Structure formats: structure tokens, C-alpha cells
């Protein structure tokens, strides 16, 4: 134990997660030569190379794979112990919070959050990551992301959640669109030429089409966009219409023609999602409470 420097174990954790000295050094806010020197000390300490060169980056040795689980569990427990006795002052706290979300959530939740932080916690920084449902659990568990704002996945019940809001859709078109009112019925909606949003790219069917099919209709979809943010620009210069989340257009309704869609039951839930490892962190708790309060207003 006399040979072990706690900082070495923190560096080892970063190296095993990133599997790249340059990225691990950036994560630890230290120089690459300094981290390379620490890696050499770790190799001497464990009598193992730990990380070996590969085609892309580095790969952990069998010994390193045995270490990563117990190492992370021990460091997380230590962090929790230290944080549990630590006071938190938003006005002076220096903290970086990593949030995974879609561009829609970035617009309606994160942008107001950034503005609020400037007045309440000017030294807290936000790093926004693109939301990936398939990678989220690992990102949260590995510490790559602190918090997600998204629709929860029932298969990830081990993650903690807190409800933010329920979202519905409105139908938008260019100002003065001559036929947008037809969208108030399923039959009229199906006759309108539309642009839909497919975050994964290239999909021309959504749950809305399942609802339409059950009502005996199918719609005319002429474009599939990758983001809701570009849709108002697309409909502004055409006779296309589109369903968009209500909150996205909250401050832009004067720019478009729009109607409610009473026949459409589709709603989606937006929640805060986080891992147990950050649950007791005072700064993370404060951020979660702030986001909840901002949305509630």
C-alpha cells in the first residue's frame, strides 16, 4: 500500500475507460507525457503492461480487464464518501456537467439551463453529448455522461429517473398555408404532403403511421429530415406540413401556421436519467433540481 498513490488509480481508471493516452490525459486535465509516466509506474506496480498497442488506440490486457470492475467500484465508493460530507455552493462551485440529449431537448431544456447557470453558478460548465439510446447505460455507468434528458427505456430500470414533462405534437406549415386546417381530422391529415423526422436517418414511418393505419388511412410523406430543428425552415418555403413537438415552437408560433391535432393520441415523456454513482453528489443533485424547477415554470 505504501507504493500506491491514489492519483495513480484515478489515472488507471481513465486509461482503461478511454483506451487512449491522449483522450485519458484530456479527461484528467493533465499533459500526455505526465500520464505516460504514470502509466509506466502503473505497469511497474502491477507487473503487467495493462494496455498494449492495437490497430486503433490501445487494448487492455487480461490483467487490466480483471482490475477495471473492482477499481471503479472502489473509486466510486470513495467519491461517494467524500461527496457526502462536502458542502456545495453554486455561486463558487467549479464543475463540469455532461448531459446527453437530442437537439430538440437541447433547444427546449438545455438552452434555458445555460442561461440560468450564468447568473446562479457561473463556474459550472455544461458539455452536451448526442443522445444514443443503445449507449446510454454504458455512458452513464462509465462516467462519460453524468445525466441524460430523454424518454426513458423500460429495459434500463437500474437507472434513476425523474419526470420532467409530457410532450404532445402540433401541425405546422408556412404562414397562410391554404390547407393546414384539414389536418384537424385523420382523413384530412393523410391527404397533406408531409416531412417527418427520423433521427437515425432515412426512415419514412413513425408511430403516427401506425395510428393512421388503425384509422384506415396512410399519409403522403415526401421528405425525412434528421432533426426537428430544420423542419420549420423546410415548411416555410413549401406547401409541406409537419408534426413537431409543441415546446419546440413555443416561442416561434408567430412564424408559422399551426393547429392542434385532436385525433392524434401520441405523447412522449421526457425525464431526467442518471446513474447511482452520481445520485449522492451535491452538485449533481443541485443541477437536477434546477432543471426540474426551470421546466416546471
C-alpha positions, 0 to 999 in steps of 0.5 A: 500500500505504501507504493500506491498513490491514489492519483495513480488509480484515478489515472488507471481508471481513465486509461482503461475507460478511454483506451487512449493516452491522449483522450485519458490525459484530456479527461484528467486535465493533465499533459500526455507525457505526465500520464505516460509516466504514470502509466509506466509506474502503473505497469511497474506496480502491477507487473503487467503492461495493462494496455498494449498497442492495437490497430486503433488506440490501445487494448487492455490486457487480461490483467487490466480487464480483471482490475477495471470492475473492482477499481471503479467500484472502489473509486466510486465508493470513495467519491461517494464518501467524500461527496457526502460530507462536502458542502456545495455552493453554486455561486463558487462551485467549479464543475463540469456537467455532461448531459446527453440529449437530442437537439430538440431537448437541447433547444427546449431544456438545455438552452434555458439551463445555460442561461440560468447557470450564468447568473446562479453558478457561473463556474459550472460548465455544461458539455452536451453529448448526442443522445444514443439510446443503445449507449446510454447505460454504458455512458452513464455507468462509465462516467462519460455522461453524468445525466441524460434528458430523454424518454426513458427505456423500460429495459434500463430500470437500474437507472434513476429517473425523474419526470420532467414533462409530457410532450404532445405534437402540433401541425405546422406549415408556412404562414397562410398555408391554404390547407393546414386546417384539414389536418384537424381530422385523420382523413384530412391529415393523410391527404397533406404532403408531409416531412417527418423526422427520423433521427437515425436517418432515412426512415419514412414511418413513425408511430403516427403511421401506425395510428393512421393505419388503425384509422384506415388511412396512410399519409403522403410523406415526401421528405425525412429530415434528421432533426426537428430543428430544420423542419420549420425552415423546410415548411416555410418555403413549401406547401409541406406540413409537419408534426413537431413537438409543441415546446419546440415552437413555443416561442416561434408560433408567430412564424408559422401556421399551426393547429392542434391535432385532436385525433392524434393520441401520441405523447412522449415523456421526457425525464431526467436519467442518471446513474447511482454513482452520481445520485449522492453528489451535491452538485449533481443533485443541485443541477437536477433540481434546477432543471426540474424547477426551470421546466416546471415554470 
